[in-house]
Structures are given as C-alpha cells and as structure tokens.
Amino acid sequence: MRVTLGLFSLPILGMLSFPALASSDATWYSRDDSDFLEFQLGAFNLLPKNTFAYGLEYHSDIKIFDYVKPIVGILSTAQGAVYGYGGFAVDFYLERRIVLTPSLAVGVYGRGNDANLGKVFPEFRSSIQIAYRFDDDSRLGVEFHHISNAGTSSSNLGAETLLLTYAYPLQKLRNDLFGEDRGHLKGCTNPCGTHKPMPLSS
C-alpha cells in the first residue's frame, strides 16, 4: 500500500509544484505546442509477470491555469485487457529538448485474461514520462505508470507498465492536409510547422 501511495503521489507533487516554479515571463516551458497523438508500445503488469501492451493517447493543446492539459487514451494488452481513461498532464521542460511529463487519470478496466485489478471502475493511473522533443514538436520518450483502484476495493493489487512512446503533432498533419497556420489560429509566436523549442530563461 505504501508503494502504491508513493507512486500515485509523484505526479500530484509535480503538478502542485508547477505554479510555484513558473512565472509570467518563464520561457523554460512551452506555451504553444501542438496537440498530439502518442503511440505506445511496452510491457503491462511488470511484476510478477508481464504481457505485451500497446496504446494510443491524445494530448490536447487546451490549457487549464496556463499549464495543465487534458488527455484521453486507451491501453490494450496481448491477454485481452483494455483500459480506457481520461485525465490531465503537465509538461516540464528540463532544458531545450528534454520534457518531463507527470499525469493523472481515471478510467475503466476490462481484464480479459490479464491482471485482476480488483474492479472495473474506478481505476486510477499515475504516470511519469521523460521524452526528447524534436524541432517539429514530435517526441520520443519512455513512460512508467501505475494503475490501481486506490483502495476503493478490498482487492487492490495494482499493475505497473513501462512504455516506449512516440508523440506526433497533429498540427503538422493539419498543415499538410489543409494548409493551416497555427500561428494565425492560436496566436503563436512561430508559424506552425516551423515552431522550435523556446530558449531557456537566463
């Protein structure tokens, strides 16, 4: 139980600390990244055994309190488990290209022939990801997350997942298909498709 609470608390601490770190003139975190689709491959239920997992996650470019972004996604396993969820994420720019992203979500879990997590709903997910951000806003990263019912059931085994992730910026696709310019649509400082990471504040 202590391990579960510890894993669950990491993204919470990250999100709560962000307002104290960020200021109105901060340039070490991005204000104009595109929304994106994240493709995920990895292993579910790492201990005591694991199964192949794959997922798809959408990150909105809508910002709540100027830094919290809504997310929604689905994760499936080779043993028939399916987890659908929605929640919130925050991007911390550790330097020009390295992004640390904690997130929290809640969702519905169907076990199939995979791990028994105690109940179907609610199943909570706490996640931490570190990724490399390219000039076109795409990202390649590694994500670890913990799913459990947070003690809302008498059985609360939980499951850990390790994923390789690739995030594709949807504005790049919209530019190619429709010729949209996000600089005009969102008031960005750089035109879509030519956006580059903001420099660190001195």
Secondary structure, 3 states (H helix, E strand, C coil): CHHHHHHHHHHHHHHHHHHHHCCCCCCCCCCCCCCEEEEEEEEECCCCCCEEEEEEEEECCCCECCCEEEEEEEEEECCCCEEEEEEEEECEECCCCEEEEEEEEEEEEECCCCCCCCCCCCEEEEEEEEEEECCCCCEEEEEEEEEECCCCCCCCCCEEEEEEEEEEEHHHHHHHHHCCCHHHHHCCCCCCCCCCCCCCCC
